[in-house]
């Protein structure tokens, strides 16, 4: 049975911004937007300035600037230069 969610940690230089289970995450990658779902292939991407959207029971939105996103084995870490909840 496929997982319905994955672990997400979002942090900035100032500290943690959000942590929990997400069913979908959209990030503004340097090459364009990317969407991550449970079971996604392992990936490391550089992020651009833009909006990060998280589906985690409710829809969340974060304004982020730079950084990277790493996805491996249904765990995602997003480390940004700066970010805030919208």
Order of alpha helices (4+ residues) and beta strands (2+ residues): beta-beta-beta-beta-beta-beta-beta-beta-beta-beta
